[in-house]
Amino acid sequence: MNDVESESNDDADGTTALSPFTSVVKIHAAQLPPEQYRRYVEWAQTGESVYAPSTSWQTYSLHAGVDELVEVAATINGIPPDVYFSDFGEDACEVIGQVDSTPVYFFPAMGVYLMALNETSVAEVWLSWPAHPQGW
């Protein structure tokens, strides 16, 4: 398990809050079996995109490395963690690390990484970016 301590969470754009989270995600995602990672990349090309259909975005993960994809796909979602996490129902998840004692979760069926930042927001990475995770 990968543990990271953050230096600060007080920046305006969320960059500092995301940095320790993405560090943990990058380490884990780089160690995924190639066939599992490939499944998420394929979904990125064929799944429903968060953007208007665009070949440049939908094929991004074909050309980007894992670290680049994580950086581009990492966002802060303004949904309270209890609401966001409940959307995953009984899907299996793994705790893959911690940031300041806060668990970083991975949902392998969907290729989603999540971490609660506070009572009103969640850090997330979808390995299927820009497509919604499979089964969303």
N, C-alpha and C positions, 0 to 999 in steps of 0.2 A: 504494500500500500504506500502511496506517495503522500507525504505531508508537507505543506508549505505554510509559512507564516507570512502574512501580508504586512506591508509597511504602513499603508494608509488606505482608507476607503473614502476619502473626502473630496475627490475630484468631481468636476461638473459633468464630464462626459462618460463616466463610468470606467475609463481605461484602467485606473488603478485597481478598482474592484474586480475587473475581469482578468487582470494579469496573473495573479496567483491561481485562479481557477483554470485559465487556459494552460498554464504550465503543467498542472496535474493532468488535464485532458490530453495534452500533446504526448506526454510520456505513455499514457495508457493506450491511446489510439495508435501510436507507432508500433505497439506490441500486439495488436490484433492479428489474428490469422489472416493471410491475404485473401482467402475466399470470403471471409466475413466482411472485410473492408470493401471488397469488390461489390458485394451485394448492396451496400449503401451507395456506392458510386453509381451503380446501374439504376438504382431508384432515383437518384438525383436527376438522371437524364429522362426518365419516363414518368415520374410521379407528378402530382399537381404542384406547380411552382407557386411560390409566394409572390413572384413577379409575373408580368405578362410573359407569355412564351418567348423565350429568347435562347437561341443556340449558344450564345457566348456564356450565359450564366449556367445553363443546364449542362454544359460540357466542362465547366470550370474545374471540377474535381478530377477530370481525366488528365489535366495538365498540371494541376497544383500538387504540391507535396502535402503530406498530412498536416504539417505545421501551418502552411499557408491556408489550407482549408479551415482549420480550427480558428485561426485569426479572423478570417472573413465571416465565418458562420457564428462566431460568438456574439451574443447579445444579452442585454438585460431586459427582461420582460416584466412589465408592471402588474403582474397578476400575483396576488398573495400566494405564498408557497403551499398553504393547505389546500387552496382551490386548485392550483396548477398540478400538484402531485396527485390529487384525487382523480384527475383525468386519466391517469395511468392504471387505475384500478388494481387488479391483481397481477399486472405484468411483473415478471421477475426483474429485480435490479441488484446491482452489486455496489457496495461502497468501495470506490477505487482509490480513495485518498481523502485528505482533509485540508482545509485552509482555515487556520486559526480555530481548530477543533470543530469546524463545521464540515459535515460529510459532503463529499462529491459523489454523486450517484451516476451509474451507467445503466441504461435500459437496453440490453443487447438486441431484443426483438425489433426495436425501432432505431437503434443507433443514436440514442439521445443521452446527453450528459446534462445533469442539473445540479444546482447548488442554491440553497436559500441564501440570499444576501441580507435580508431583514424581513420584517413582517409584511412588506408590501411588494417585494420584488425577488426575482429568481434569475440567476445566471444560467444560460443555456447554450448548448452547441448541438446542432443536428448534423450528423455525418452525411445525411441525404441532402443537405443544403444545395440549391435553393428550394428543393422540393420538400413539402411537408413530410414528416416521417411516415413510413408505411403503417397503415392502420389508423392514421390520425383522424 
